[in-house]
């Protein structure tokens, strides 16, 4: 598991609950926060946390448009790669 995956899972585990329970995140990260029952307010809060944790612009619109945590990881990795490219 890569650093981005580990950090994102930690953010979700420490900040997101559904009906008082931690979200069950599969190893492949192919889980939709919306389909898992995460509230829109929690998704907005997570988008802000991701922006801070990864030091990237990550809008609520981008967060909602990315359907799974796997897509969020890929998005963050592509942002990191473009930031380090000359």
C-alpha positions as CSV (number, residue, x, y, z in Angstrom):
1,X,0.0,0.0,0.0
2,X,1.4,3.4,-1.0
3,X,1.8,6.4,1.2
4,X,-1.1,8.3,-0.3
5,X,-3.4,5.3,0.3
6,X,-2.2,4.9,3.9
7,X,-2.7,8.6,4.6
8,X,-6.2,8.8,3.0
9,X,-7.4,5.6,4.9
10,X,-6.1,7.2,8.1
11,X,-8.1,10.4,7.4
12,X,-11.2,8.5,6.6
13,X,-10.9,6.1,9.6
14,X,-10.2,9.0,12.0
15,X,-12.9,11.3,10.7
16,X,-15.8,9.5,9.0
17,X,-18.5,7.3,10.6
18,X,-21.8,6.0,9.3
19,X,-24.4,5.4,11.9
20,X,-21.7,5.6,14.6
21,X,-19.5,2.9,13.0
22,X,-16.2,3.3,11.2
23,X,-16.4,2.9,7.4
24,X,-15.4,-0.6,6.1
25,X,-12.8,0.2,3.5
26,X,-11.9,-2.6,1.2
27,X,-8.2,-3.2,0.3
28,X,-8.8,-2.1,-3.3
29,X,-10.3,1.2,-2.0
30,X,-13.2,0.8,-4.4
31,X,-15.8,2.2,-2.0
32,X,-18.1,5.1,-2.7
33,X,-18.5,7.4,0.3
34,X,-22.0,8.4,-0.9
35,X,-23.1,4.8,-1.5
36,X,-21.7,3.9,1.9
37,X,-24.0,6.4,3.5
38,X,-21.5,9.2,4.3
39,X,-23.3,12.5,4.7
40,X,-22.7,15.4,2.4
41,X,-21.4,17.5,5.4
42,X,-18.9,14.7,6.2
43,X,-17.8,14.6,2.5
44,X,-17.2,18.4,2.6
45,X,-15.2,18.1,5.8
46,X,-13.1,15.3,4.3
47,X,-12.4,17.4,1.2
48,X,-11.0,20.1,3.5
49,X,-9.0,17.6,5.5
50,X,-7.5,16.1,2.2
51,X,-6.6,19.6,1.1
52,X,-4.7,20.2,4.3
53,X,-3.1,16.8,4.6
54,X,-1.9,16.6,1.0
55,X,-1.3,20.4,0.6
56,X,-3.3,20.4,-2.7
57,X,-6.3,22.3,-3.9
58,X,-9.1,19.7,-3.6
59,X,-12.5,21.2,-4.1
60,X,-15.8,19.8,-2.9
61,X,-16.8,19.4,-6.6
62,X,-13.6,17.3,-7.2
63,X,-14.4,15.2,-4.1
64,X,-17.9,14.5,-5.2
65,X,-16.9,13.8,-8.8
66,X,-14.5,11.2,-7.8
67,X,-16.6,8.1,-7.2
68,X,-14.3,5.9,-5.0
69,X,-11.4,6.3,-2.6
70,X,-9.3,4.7,-5.3
71,X,-10.1,7.5,-7.7
72,X,-9.2,10.0,-4.9
73,X,-5.8,8.3,-4.4
74,X,-5.2,8.4,-8.2
75,X,-6.2,12.1,-8.3
76,X,-3.8,13.0,-5.4
77,X,-1.0,11.0,-6.9
78,X,-1.4,12.8,-10.3
79,X,-1.4,16.2,-8.5
80,X,1.8,15.2,-6.7
81,X,3.4,14.1,-10.0
82,X,2.5,17.3,-11.8
83,X,3.8,19.4,-8.9
84,X,7.2,17.8,-9.1
85,X,7.4,17.9,-13.0
86,X,9.6,20.6,-14.4
